[in-house]
């Protein structure tokens, strides 16, 4: 379901209030396969939500290494 302009603005303001940032990460299929090969199986999924969760976990793990 698409968000209305008011909902998008409200979401942006809420993230700003919580001092969160939102990043857009563009990956090629080869990158996703490589991430999956390192144990993040959801990256190889065709489900975009599972891919996103796997990539988010991969990025988070890399930040704290």
Phi, psi and omega in degrees: 000134181284146178272146174281166179300320180296321179293320178296316179298316179299318179295318179297315180297322179294317177298319180296318179298322180275001180060040177262154174240157178238125181249148172250122181246124180253122181234147176275160178303325178298321178296317180297320177297320180294318178297317179297322180298333180271013172105005179255077191302328181299338181295333180273356181289155174274349178281117184298327179295317178294321177299314180300317179296317180295316180294319178300315179295318179299314179296315180299316179298323180291327179293328186259013179281000000 
